[in-house]
Amino acid sequence: MIEVTSVERLAQHVGKTVCLRGWIYNSSSKGKLHFVQLRDGTGIVQCVVFKNNVPPELFEQLGHSGQETSLSLVGLVKADARAPGGFEIDVTQGEIHQSVQGYPITPKEHGIEYLLEQRHLWLRSKRSWAILRVRDAVITAIRSFFDERGFVCVDSPIFTPNACEGTSTLFEVPYFEQTAYLTQSGQLYAEAAAMAMGKVYTFGPTFRAEKSKTRRHLTEFWMIEPEVAYGTLDDIMVLAEELLAHVVAQVLLRRPEELAALERDVEKLKKIVAPFPRLSYDEAAAILAKHPESTFKYGDDFGAPDETILSNQFDRPVLVHRYPKEIKAFYMKRDPAQPDKCLCVDVLGSEGVGEIIGGSQREDDYEVLLGRIREHKLPEVAFQWYLDLRRYGSVPHAGFGLGLERTVAWICGVEHVREAIPFPRTIYRLTP
């Protein structure tokens, strides 16, 4: 029996005959030779097809089969430093499953809108393949990080009766006889779970109805949101930097080929080690005040240009903490030492990518939280269960949210987060 294997496992089969199943990534012919680059989802390998070594019908079929033809090839695995991936297959037999002509995405330059229309096929490109395999490694690293630290993963609902920060950026959904919203965060539910299990995290899709057109925004994206009972702002700042350092280290370890395909400068990623630099909002504002390109005004939240200026000051992510209370959410606890500031933090990724984490210590006093809900004119009835968490055994607690796509885009060094998710949803795109 000939063993079926994958491109990523060829090193285990040097000198043996194996079967590979996949698709033609590229091919060329030279007289009695076909050079077929076969991709199988784990990598790409060059298969050499000599006319005298294979059945004549297979040689003929390969000569007329285009990009993305599906096939199985059997051959001897050879180590070859000159070949892509370091291995080559001397083909002896095979089968064409479907011969393809006129594949819509060719090696030539295509516009981004065309590629997004063909996203279901664009996923097969080497660039998309590399990004999504990095995404997978990021997800695996996040889960291992929290598992090793005793966190419990809990699932929060996608339909919610209320918003974390008001309803202006929520998608309304008819829900039988009432109105529901697509969740913009699992945080409130994570707080409830933390009071049951101590340390938890949610990991799921979230939705924001912001009409943003920037390279950092999607209308549907994935969030990782840990919540820690008895946690403080300082605790989650340490947790955030340890998480990012762990994730980057795991990607460097597990996805070097993919990073190389993306031409990512891994030396910059190797500098992502804890601890990270920290700035108070006031210190960050002072940096912006001196920067010739900044239009920032003290008291405002940081916009994308401000975050870019700040993150470019450092070779690793920077933690900016204690923002003015007026620009932060109702549930954030005030700083006892500076009542006009919140016990909150934003983590700005290096190389100008902007915010990838936002978190805070939560308000744990019932009366104070009720006052905030009223101040923000939020529906008290919808928040009764949330207030119950402050009625029955309230404790200090803290957490943050990490945007998966922004993190993946940052690690991959890609410009737009739409490439960091298989099928992006933006204000202009709902297909494919």
C-alpha beads as a LAMMPS data file, in Angstrom:
LAMMPS data file: protein, C-alpha beads

432 atoms
431 bonds

1 atom types
1 bond types

-500.0 500.0 xlo xhi
-500.0 500.0 ylo yhi
-500.0 500.0 zlo zhi

Masses

1 110.0

Atoms # bond

1 1 1 0.000 0.000 0.000
2 1 1 1.281 3.477 -0.918
3 1 1 0.950 5.852 1.991
4 1 1 -1.077 9.040 1.524
5 1 1 0.725 11.940 3.158
6 1 1 0.879 15.743 3.106
7 1 1 3.435 18.279 1.930
8 1 1 4.261 19.353 5.473
9 1 1 5.214 15.748 6.344
10 1 1 7.528 15.044 3.402
11 1 1 10.639 15.201 5.589
12 1 1 9.448 11.938 7.184
13 1 1 9.275 10.176 3.815
14 1 1 12.552 10.958 2.007
15 1 1 13.494 8.016 -0.170
16 1 1 9.970 6.567 -0.063
17 1 1 7.121 6.517 -2.552
18 1 1 4.035 8.383 -1.349
19 1 1 0.727 9.715 -2.633
20 1 1 -0.131 13.422 -2.462
21 1 1 -3.617 14.807 -3.030
22 1 1 -4.190 18.413 -3.924
23 1 1 -4.445 21.007 -6.660
24 1 1 -2.136 22.495 -9.283
25 1 1 -0.777 25.764 -7.934
26 1 1 1.347 26.383 -11.016
27 1 1 2.833 24.331 -13.816
28 1 1 5.180 24.526 -16.773
29 1 1 6.384 22.160 -19.453
30 1 1 9.695 21.602 -21.210
31 1 1 9.709 18.916 -23.856
32 1 1 9.285 15.564 -22.141
33 1 1 9.001 17.143 -18.684
34 1 1 6.126 18.702 -16.783
35 1 1 6.905 20.663 -13.625
36 1 1 3.825 20.691 -11.443
37 1 1 3.627 22.707 -8.233
38 1 1 1.114 20.820 -6.109
39 1 1 -0.532 22.470 -3.119
40 1 1 -2.510 20.463 -0.581
41 1 1 -3.381 23.013 2.098
42 1 1 -0.296 22.261 4.191
43 1 1 2.262 23.535 1.693
44 1 1 3.500 23.478 -1.905
45 1 1 5.891 20.979 -3.481
46 1 1 7.331 20.638 -6.965
47 1 1 6.451 17.412 -8.739
48 1 1 8.591 16.402 -11.713
49 1 1 6.728 14.393 -14.352
50 1 1 9.022 12.730 -16.932
51 1 1 7.143 11.404 -19.956
52 1 1 8.801 7.994 -19.906
53 1 1 8.050 7.458 -16.185
54 1 1 4.260 7.839 -16.218
55 1 1 1.318 6.438 -18.219
56 1 1 0.980 8.364 -21.493
57 1 1 -2.606 9.444 -20.766
58 1 1 -1.506 11.064 -17.477
59 1 1 1.302 12.958 -19.199
60 1 1 -1.120 14.138 -21.886
61 1 1 -3.758 15.217 -19.345
62 1 1 -1.237 17.176 -17.280
63 1 1 -0.159 19.066 -20.358
64 1 1 -3.696 20.388 -20.792
65 1 1 -4.643 20.955 -17.147
66 1 1 -4.580 24.459 -15.761
67 1 1 -4.304 26.141 -12.387
68 1 1 -6.455 24.577 -9.612
69 1 1 -6.877 21.258 -11.394
70 1 1 -7.504 18.681 -8.672
71 1 1 -5.307 15.591 -8.767
72 1 1 -3.481 12.843 -6.924
73 1 1 0.157 12.136 -7.704
74 1 1 2.329 9.216 -6.634
75 1 1 6.092 9.473 -6.602
76 1 1 9.436 9.190 -4.878
77 1 1 10.277 11.856 -2.308
78 1 1 13.693 13.455 -2.801
79 1 1 15.424 16.031 -0.642
80 1 1 16.488 18.962 -2.839
81 1 1 17.667 22.226 -1.318
82 1 1 17.004 24.049 -4.605
83 1 1 13.321 23.092 -4.684
84 1 1 10.552 25.083 -2.952
85 1 1 10.220 23.677 0.554
86 1 1 13.384 21.592 0.173
87 1 1 11.746 18.524 -1.410
88 1 1 10.790 17.251 -4.853
89 1 1 8.579 14.415 -6.073
90 1 1 9.566 12.166 -8.973
91 1 1 6.126 11.194 -10.246
92 1 1 5.403 7.625 -11.406
93 1 1 1.618 7.600 -11.537
94 1 1 -1.419 9.706 -10.725
95 1 1 -4.994 10.670 -11.420
96 1 1 -6.671 13.876 -12.576
97 1 1 -9.895 14.356 -10.627
98 1 1 -11.051 17.502 -12.426
99 1 1 -9.145 19.303 -15.143
100 1 1 -9.623 23.084 -14.874
101 1 1 -9.314 25.809 -17.489
102 1 1 -9.881 29.553 -17.052
103 1 1 -9.412 29.824 -13.274
104 1 1 -10.529 33.406 -12.389
105 1 1 -7.476 34.348 -10.287
106 1 1 -4.233 34.202 -12.234
107 1 1 -0.672 35.166 -11.244
108 1 1 -1.233 38.627 -12.752
109 1 1 -2.200 41.679 -10.664
110 1 1 -5.876 41.902 -9.648
111 1 1 -7.680 44.776 -7.944
112 1 1 -8.752 44.362 -4.314
113 1 1 -12.476 44.591 -5.089
114 1 1 -12.184 41.848 -7.693
115 1 1 -10.302 39.665 -5.225
116 1 1 -12.923 40.277 -2.527
117 1 1 -15.661 39.269 -4.963
118 1 1 -13.657 36.092 -5.525
119 1 1 -12.821 35.619 -1.841
120 1 1 -14.034 32.013 -1.904
121 1 1 -11.251 31.345 -4.432
122 1 1 -8.749 33.957 -3.221
123 1 1 -8.390 31.875 -0.044
124 1 1 -6.325 29.449 -2.144
125 1 1 -3.595 32.005 -2.871
126 1 1 -0.303 31.646 -1.034
127 1 1 -0.813 34.966 0.757
128 1 1 -4.284 34.121 2.051
129 1 1 -3.139 30.604 2.920
130 1 1 -0.299 32.016 4.998
131 1 1 -2.446 34.595 6.811
132 1 1 -5.156 32.116 7.738
133 1 1 -2.637 29.565 8.990
134 1 1 -1.135 32.296 11.175
135 1 1 -4.664 33.066 12.379
136 1 1 -5.091 29.419 13.326
137 1 1 -1.819 29.479 15.267
138 1 1 -2.899 32.661 17.073
139 1 1 -6.191 31.032 18.116
140 1 1 -4.409 27.897 19.336
141 1 1 -1.883 29.974 21.286
142 1 1 -4.622 32.038 22.937
143 1 1 -6.486 28.957 24.082
144 1 1 -3.330 27.279 25.401
145 1 1 -2.327 30.469 27.224
146 1 1 -5.584 30.681 29.148
147 1 1 -5.837 26.931 29.683
148 1 1 -2.378 26.822 31.249
149 1 1 -3.417 29.595 33.664
150 1 1 -6.598 27.937 34.865
151 1 1 -9.113 30.022 32.899
152 1 1 -12.444 28.485 31.896
153 1 1 -13.839 29.229 28.428
154 1 1 -17.506 30.269 28.561
155 1 1 -19.791 31.090 25.664
156 1 1 -21.698 34.354 25.633
157 1 1 -24.919 34.884 23.625
158 1 1 -24.918 36.555 20.227
159 1 1 -28.463 37.890 20.743
160 1 1 -28.536 40.407 23.584
161 1 1 -31.269 42.666 25.023
162 1 1 -28.914 45.571 25.644
163 1 1 -25.550 47.071 24.759
164 1 1 -22.326 47.383 26.703
165 1 1 -21.825 50.977 25.631
166 1 1 -25.148 52.242 24.235
167 1 1 -27.069 51.151 21.133
168 1 1 -25.758 53.571 18.514
169 1 1 -23.364 51.031 16.988
170 1 1 -25.503 47.910 17.306
171 1 1 -27.385 45.883 14.712
172 1 1 -31.068 45.586 15.647
173 1 1 -32.683 42.212 15.059
174 1 1 -36.420 41.377 15.270
175 1 1 -36.716 38.800 18.038
176 1 1 -40.254 37.416 18.132
177 1 1 -42.285 40.133 19.900
178 1 1 -39.309 42.275 20.918
179 1 1 -36.060 43.787 19.666
180 1 1 -32.700 42.145 20.179
181 1 1 -29.206 43.247 19.204
182 1 1 -26.227 41.403 17.789
183 1 1 -23.619 41.433 20.510
184 1 1 -20.780 43.943 20.427
185 1 1 -19.017 42.225 23.330
186 1 1 -19.268 39.209 25.603
187 1 1 -17.911 41.198 28.538
188 1 1 -21.031 41.566 30.671
189 1 1 -21.684 37.826 30.492
190 1 1 -18.023 37.094 31.217
191 1 1 -18.355 39.167 34.397
192 1 1 -21.247 36.957 35.511
193 1 1 -19.253 33.804 34.738
194 1 1 -16.195 35.130 36.584
195 1 1 -18.292 35.434 39.742
196 1 1 -19.030 31.706 39.361
197 1 1 -15.639 30.369 38.259
198 1 1 -13.045 33.001 39.155
199 1 1 -11.118 33.257 35.881
200 1 1 -12.905 32.950 32.553
201 1 1 -12.724 34.060 28.946
202 1 1 -15.184 34.301 26.084
203 1 1 -14.157 33.751 22.472
204 1 1 -16.625 34.438 19.716
205 1 1 -17.960 36.713 16.976
206 1 1 -18.980 40.289 17.753
207 1 1 -20.685 42.938 15.659
208 1 1 -20.312 46.713 15.397
209 1 1 -22.584 48.839 13.209
210 1 1 -20.020 51.613 12.904
211 1 1 -19.899 53.128 9.437
212 1 1 -16.130 53.050 9.496
213 1 1 -14.100 52.667 6.329
214 1 1 -10.648 52.410 7.873
215 1 1 -8.194 49.555 7.482
216 1 1 -8.776 48.662 11.151
217 1 1 -12.544 48.098 11.067
218 1 1 -14.876 45.222 10.268
219 1 1 -18.576 44.941 11.057
220 1 1 -18.134 41.314 12.149
221 1 1 -15.008 40.238 13.983
222 1 1 -13.832 37.889 16.721
223 1 1 -13.043 38.906 20.280
224 1 1 -11.239 37.195 23.130
225 1 1 -12.405 38.594 26.466
226 1 1 -10.891 37.350 29.734
227 1 1 -12.444 38.391 33.051
228 1 1 -10.788 37.928 36.454
229 1 1 -12.590 37.983 39.814
230 1 1 -10.562 39.933 42.367
231 1 1 -8.482 41.248 39.469
232 1 1 -7.202 44.821 39.317
233 1 1 -6.071 47.059 36.484
234 1 1 -2.461 46.147 37.214
235 1 1 -3.331 42.434 37.063
236 1 1 -4.874 42.628 33.613
237 1 1 -2.089 44.830 32.250
238 1 1 0.355 42.049 33.149
239 1 1 -2.030 39.440 31.729
240 1 1 -2.362 41.371 28.441
241 1 1 1.355 41.733 27.855
242 1 1 2.028 38.098 28.773
243 1 1 -0.712 36.975 26.373
244 1 1 0.652 38.965 23.429
245 1 1 4.226 37.843 24.090
246 1 1 3.079 34.207 24.257
247 1 1 1.043 34.429 21.060
248 1 1 3.848 36.025 19.041
249 1 1 6.384 33.489 20.327
250 1 1 4.094 30.600 19.310
251 1 1 3.561 32.004 15.818
252 1 1 7.318 32.411 15.362
253 1 1 7.763 28.802 16.458
254 1 1 4.920 27.212 14.479
255 1 1 4.543 29.353 11.348
256 1 1 7.995 30.392 10.062
257 1 1 7.203 29.302 6.493
258 1 1 4.008 31.337 6.445
259 1 1 5.727 34.440 7.825
260 1 1 8.412 34.031 5.144
261 1 1 5.720 33.801 2.458
262 1 1 4.331 37.107 3.736
263 1 1 7.848 38.598 3.738
264 1 1 7.327 39.515 7.391
265 1 1 10.305 41.009 9.222
266 1 1 10.526 38.439 12.007
267 1 1 13.276 40.376 13.775
268 1 1 10.631 42.916 14.737
269 1 1 8.392 40.151 16.066
270 1 1 11.250 38.707 18.131
271 1 1 11.302 41.973 20.101
272 1 1 7.743 41.381 21.348
273 1 1 8.684 40.265 24.856
274 1 1 7.255 41.369 28.193
275 1 1 7.317 43.727 29.950
276 1 1 5.971 46.377 27.578
277 1 1 6.394 50.144 27.999
278 1 1 3.558 51.913 29.831
279 1 1 2.256 55.444 29.518
280 1 1 -0.494 57.222 31.379
281 1 1 -2.999 59.082 29.219
282 1 1 -1.387 62.332 30.359
283 1 1 2.081 61.127 29.341
284 1 1 0.762 59.988 25.963
285 1 1 -1.001 63.326 25.481
286 1 1 2.272 65.142 26.174
287 1 1 4.013 63.107 23.439
288 1 1 1.265 63.985 20.964
289 1 1 1.368 67.664 21.936
290 1 1 5.011 67.799 20.837
291 1 1 4.518 65.852 17.615
292 1 1 4.399 68.067 14.494
293 1 1 1.823 65.894 12.705
294 1 1 -0.615 65.568 15.608
295 1 1 -3.905 67.479 15.861
296 1 1 -4.811 65.851 19.177
297 1 1 -6.569 67.900 21.859
298 1 1 -6.294 66.971 25.508
299 1 1 -9.481 65.325 26.738
300 1 1 -10.239 63.610 23.428
301 1 1 -9.929 59.918 22.810
302 1 1 -7.039 58.876 20.595
303 1 1 -7.842 58.525 16.904
304 1 1 -6.042 56.190 14.524
305 1 1 -3.349 58.787 13.620
306 1 1 -2.676 59.409 17.324
307 1 1 -2.355 55.685 18.044
308 1 1 0.018 55.340 15.104
309 1 1 2.252 58.142 16.390
310 1 1 2.339 56.652 19.889
311 1 1 2.982 53.062 18.832
312 1 1 5.783 54.138 16.488
313 1 1 7.697 55.427 19.506
314 1 1 8.440 51.857 20.645
315 1 1 9.665 48.513 19.268
316 1 1 6.940 46.568 21.082
317 1 1 3.333 47.198 22.120
318 1 1 2.703 50.069 24.541
319 1 1 0.089 50.148 27.316
320 1 1 -1.720 53.470 27.682
321 1 1 -3.705 53.641 30.919
322 1 1 -6.013 55.921 32.933
323 1 1 -8.037 57.791 30.326
324 1 1 -10.443 60.640 31.218
325 1 1 -13.743 59.258 32.490
326 1 1 -15.765 61.292 29.969
327 1 1 -14.488 59.278 27.015
328 1 1 -14.816 55.806 28.523
329 1 1 -17.648 53.361 29.166
330 1 1 -20.087 53.524 32.064
331 1 1 -18.879 50.265 33.648
332 1 1 -15.258 51.354 34.134
333 1 1 -14.164 52.033 37.703
334 1 1 -12.789 55.470 38.537
335 1 1 -9.252 55.812 39.851
336 1 1 -9.471 56.696 43.569
337 1 1 -6.207 58.664 43.248
338 1 1 -7.503 60.590 40.199
339 1 1 -11.319 60.640 40.204
340 1 1 -11.391 62.256 36.754
341 1 1 -9.650 59.181 35.293
342 1 1 -10.752 55.568 34.745
343 1 1 -8.838 52.461 35.744
344 1 1 -8.548 51.392 32.124
345 1 1 -5.915 50.475 29.547
346 1 1 -5.505 50.286 25.784
347 1 1 -2.699 48.218 24.294
348 1 1 -1.370 49.687 21.058
349 1 1 0.451 47.256 18.803
350 1 1 3.904 48.110 17.520
351 1 1 4.667 49.367 13.998
352 1 1 1.765 51.806 13.999
353 1 1 -1.099 49.297 13.980
354 1 1 -3.103 50.943 16.752
355 1 1 -5.285 49.443 19.465
356 1 1 -5.439 45.659 19.697
357 1 1 -6.581 45.361 23.337
358 1 1 -8.903 47.484 25.461
359 1 1 -9.691 46.726 29.092
360 1 1 -10.435 48.038 32.542
361 1 1 -11.186 47.344 36.149
362 1 1 -14.975 47.214 36.413
363 1 1 -17.146 49.278 38.732
364 1 1 -18.085 46.906 41.567
365 1 1 -20.256 49.253 43.683
366 1 1 -23.994 48.811 43.140
367 1 1 -25.072 52.417 43.782
368 1 1 -22.286 53.887 41.672
369 1 1 -23.032 51.563 38.760
370 1 1 -26.765 52.267 38.961
371 1 1 -26.003 55.973 38.850
372 1 1 -23.894 55.500 35.735
373 1 1 -26.604 53.519 33.975
374 1 1 -29.033 56.341 34.668
375 1 1 -26.494 58.989 33.670
376 1 1 -26.009 57.281 30.298
377 1 1 -29.786 56.864 29.913
378 1 1 -29.506 53.096 29.518
379 1 1 -32.578 50.903 30.133
380 1 1 -32.459 49.879 33.799
381 1 1 -34.729 46.881 33.285
382 1 1 -32.317 45.340 30.765
383 1 1 -29.415 45.776 33.210
384 1 1 -31.068 44.332 36.331
385 1 1 -29.231 41.049 35.976
386 1 1 -25.950 42.934 35.583
387 1 1 -26.693 44.952 38.700
388 1 1 -27.380 41.688 40.550
389 1 1 -23.665 40.942 40.243
390 1 1 -23.116 43.971 42.518
391 1 1 -25.938 43.011 44.877
392 1 1 -24.790 39.502 45.656
393 1 1 -21.138 39.047 46.587
394 1 1 -19.608 41.885 44.602
395 1 1 -15.819 41.929 44.394
396 1 1 -13.211 43.943 42.480
397 1 1 -12.784 42.450 39.018
398 1 1 -11.184 43.345 35.717
399 1 1 -10.843 42.194 32.144
400 1 1 -10.097 43.155 28.573
401 1 1 -11.020 42.442 24.970
402 1 1 -8.529 41.478 22.277
403 1 1 -9.527 41.890 18.628
404 1 1 -8.421 38.741 16.820
405 1 1 -8.268 40.222 13.312
406 1 1 -6.249 43.268 14.377
407 1 1 -3.835 40.976 16.201
408 1 1 -3.461 38.651 13.209
409 1 1 -2.996 41.586 10.815
410 1 1 -0.328 43.045 13.109
411 1 1 1.608 39.782 13.397
412 1 1 1.362 39.128 9.648
413 1 1 2.302 42.704 8.770
414 1 1 -0.729 43.151 6.473
415 1 1 -2.266 46.557 5.943
416 1 1 -5.984 45.806 6.252
417 1 1 -7.864 43.597 8.737
418 1 1 -10.149 42.333 5.955
419 1 1 -7.342 39.931 4.973
420 1 1 -7.169 38.520 8.504
421 1 1 -10.605 36.847 8.408
422 1 1 -11.792 34.233 5.894
423 1 1 -14.884 36.130 4.715
424 1 1 -14.774 39.820 5.713
425 1 1 -17.909 41.818 6.448
426 1 1 -17.715 45.599 6.048
427 1 1 -20.259 48.379 5.458
428 1 1 -19.979 47.642 1.729
429 1 1 -19.582 43.872 1.712
430 1 1 -21.919 41.061 2.685
431 1 1 -20.781 38.545 0.046
432 1 1 -19.489 36.010 -0.714

Bonds

1 1 1 2
2 1 2 3
3 1 3 4
4 1 4 5
5 1 5 6
6 1 6 7
7 1 7 8
8 1 8 9
9 1 9 10
10 1 10 11
11 1 11 12
12 1 12 13
13 1 13 14
14 1 14 15
15 1 15 16
16 1 16 17
17 1 17 18
18 1 18 19
19 1 19 20
20 1 20 21
21 1 21 22
22 1 22 23
23 1 23 24
24 1 24 25
25 1 25 26
26 1 26 27
27 1 27 28
28 1 28 29
29 1 29 30
30 1 30 31
31 1 31 32
32 1 32 33
33 1 33 34
34 1 34 35
35 1 35 36
36 1 36 37
37 1 37 38
38 1 38 39
39 1 39 40
40 1 40 41
41 1 41 42
42 1 42 43
43 1 43 44
44 1 44 45
45 1 45 46
46 1 46 47
47 1 47 48
48 1 48 49
49 1 49 50
50 1 50 51
51 1 51 52
52 1 52 53
53 1 53 54
54 1 54 55
55 1 55 56
56 1 56 57
57 1 57 58
58 1 58 59
59 1 59 60
60 1 60 61
61 1 61 62
62 1 62 63
63 1 63 64
64 1 64 65
65 1 65 66
66 1 66 67
67 1 67 68
68 1 68 69
69 1 69 70
70 1 70 71
71 1 71 72
72 1 72 73
73 1 73 74
74 1 74 75
75 1 75 76
76 1 76 77
77 1 77 78
78 1 78 79
79 1 79 80
80 1 80 81
81 1 81 82
82 1 82 83
83 1 83 84
84 1 84 85
85 1 85 86
86 1 86 87
87 1 87 88
88 1 88 89
89 1 89 90
90 1 90 91
91 1 91 92
92 1 92 93
93 1 93 94
94 1 94 95
95 1 95 96
96 1 96 97
97 1 97 98
98 1 98 99
99 1 99 100
100 1 100 101
101 1 101 102
102 1 102 103
103 1 103 104
104 1 104 105
105 1 105 106
106 1 106 107
107 1 107 108
108 1 108 109
109 1 109 110
110 1 110 111
111 1 111 112
112 1 112 113
113 1 113 114
114 1 114 115
115 1 115 116
116 1 116 117
117 1 117 118
118 1 118 119
119 1 119 120
120 1 120 121
121 1 121 122
122 1 122 123
123 1 123 124
124 1 124 125
125 1 125 126
126 1 126 127
127 1 127 128
128 1 128 129
129 1 129 130
130 1 130 131
131 1 131 132
132 1 132 133
133 1 133 134
134 1 134 135
135 1 135 136
136 1 136 137
137 1 137 138
138 1 138 139
139 1 139 140
140 1 140 141
141 1 141 142
142 1 142 143
143 1 143 144
144 1 144 145
145 1 145 146
146 1 146 147
147 1 147 148
148 1 148 149
149 1 149 150
150 1 150 151
151 1 151 152
152 1 152 153
153 1 153 154
154 1 154 155
155 1 155 156
156 1 156 157
157 1 157 158
158 1 158 159
159 1 159 160
160 1 160 161
161 1 161 162
162 1 162 163
163 1 163 164
164 1 164 165
165 1 165 166
166 1 166 167
167 1 167 168
168 1 168 169
169 1 169 170
170 1 170 171
171 1 171 172
172 1 172 173
173 1 173 174
174 1 174 175
175 1 175 176
176 1 176 177
177 1 177 178
178 1 178 179
179 1 179 180
180 1 180 181
181 1 181 182
182 1 182 183
183 1 183 184
184 1 184 185
185 1 185 186
186 1 186 187
187 1 187 188
188 1 188 189
189 1 189 190
190 1 190 191
191 1 191 192
192 1 192 193
193 1 193 194
194 1 194 195
195 1 195 196
196 1 196 197
197 1 197 198
198 1 198 199
199 1 199 200
200 1 200 201
201 1 201 202
202 1 202 203
203 1 203 204
204 1 204 205
205 1 205 206
206 1 206 207
207 1 207 208
208 1 208 209
209 1 209 210
210 1 210 211
211 1 211 212
212 1 212 213
213 1 213 214
214 1 214 215
215 1 215 216
216 1 216 217
217 1 217 218
218 1 218 219
219 1 219 220
220 1 220 221
221 1 221 222
222 1 222 223
223 1 223 224
224 1 224 225
225 1 225 226
226 1 226 227
227 1 227 228
228 1 228 229
229 1 229 230
230 1 230 231
231 1 231 232
232 1 232 233
233 1 233 234
234 1 234 235
235 1 235 236
236 1 236 237
237 1 237 238
238 1 238 239
239 1 239 240
240 1 240 241
241 1 241 242
242 1 242 243
243 1 243 244
244 1 244 245
245 1 245 246
246 1 246 247
247 1 247 248
248 1 248 249
249 1 249 250
250 1 250 251
251 1 251 252
252 1 252 253
253 1 253 254
254 1 254 255
255 1 255 256
256 1 256 257
257 1 257 258
258 1 258 259
259 1 259 260
260 1 260 261
261 1 261 262
262 1 262 263
263 1 263 264
264 1 264 265
265 1 265 266
266 1 266 267
267 1 267 268
268 1 268 269
269 1 269 270
270 1 270 271
271 1 271 272
272 1 272 273
273 1 273 274
274 1 274 275
275 1 275 276
276 1 276 277
277 1 277 278
278 1 278 279
279 1 279 280
280 1 280 281
281 1 281 282
282 1 282 283
283 1 283 284
284 1 284 285
285 1 285 286
286 1 286 287
287 1 287 288
288 1 288 289
289 1 289 290
290 1 290 291
291 1 291 292
292 1 292 293
293 1 293 294
294 1 294 295
295 1 295 296
296 1 296 297
297 1 297 298
298 1 298 299
299 1 299 300
300 1 300 301
301 1 301 302
302 1 302 303
303 1 303 304
304 1 304 305
305 1 305 306
306 1 306 307
307 1 307 308
308 1 308 309
309 1 309 310
310 1 310 311
311 1 311 312
312 1 312 313
313 1 313 314
314 1 314 315
315 1 315 316
316 1 316 317
317 1 317 318
318 1 318 319
319 1 319 320
320 1 320 321
321 1 321 322
322 1 322 323
323 1 323 324
324 1 324 325
325 1 325 326
326 1 326 327
327 1 327 328
328 1 328 329
329 1 329 330
330 1 330 331
331 1 331 332
332 1 332 333
333 1 333 334
334 1 334 335
335 1 335 336
336 1 336 337
337 1 337 338
338 1 338 339
339 1 339 340
340 1 340 341
341 1 341 342
342 1 342 343
343 1 343 344
344 1 344 345
345 1 345 346
346 1 346 347
347 1 347 348
348 1 348 349
349 1 349 350
350 1 350 351
351 1 351 352
352 1 352 353
353 1 353 354
354 1 354 355
355 1 355 356
356 1 356 357
357 1 357 358
358 1 358 359
359 1 359 360
360 1 360 361
361 1 361 362
362 1 362 363
363 1 363 364
364 1 364 365
365 1 365 366
366 1 366 367
367 1 367 368
368 1 368 369
369 1 369 370
370 1 370 371
371 1 371 372
372 1 372 373
373 1 373 374
374 1 374 375
375 1 375 376
376 1 376 377
377 1 377 378
378 1 378 379
379 1 379 380
380 1 380 381
381 1 381 382
382 1 382 383
383 1 383 384
384 1 384 385
385 1 385 386
386 1 386 387
387 1 387 388
388 1 388 389
389 1 389 390
390 1 390 391
391 1 391 392
392 1 392 393
393 1 393 394
394 1 394 395
395 1 395 396
396 1 396 397
397 1 397 398
398 1 398 399
399 1 399 400
400 1 400 401
401 1 401 402
402 1 402 403
403 1 403 404
404 1 404 405
405 1 405 406
406 1 406 407
407 1 407 408
408 1 408 409
409 1 409 410
410 1 410 411
411 1 411 412
412 1 412 413
413 1 413 414
414 1 414 415
415 1 415 416
416 1 416 417
417 1 417 418
418 1 418 419
419 1 419 420
420 1 420 421
421 1 421 422
422 1 422 423
423 1 423 424
424 1 424 425
425 1 425 426
426 1 426 427
427 1 427 428
428 1 428 429
429 1 429 430
430 1 430 431
431 1 431 432
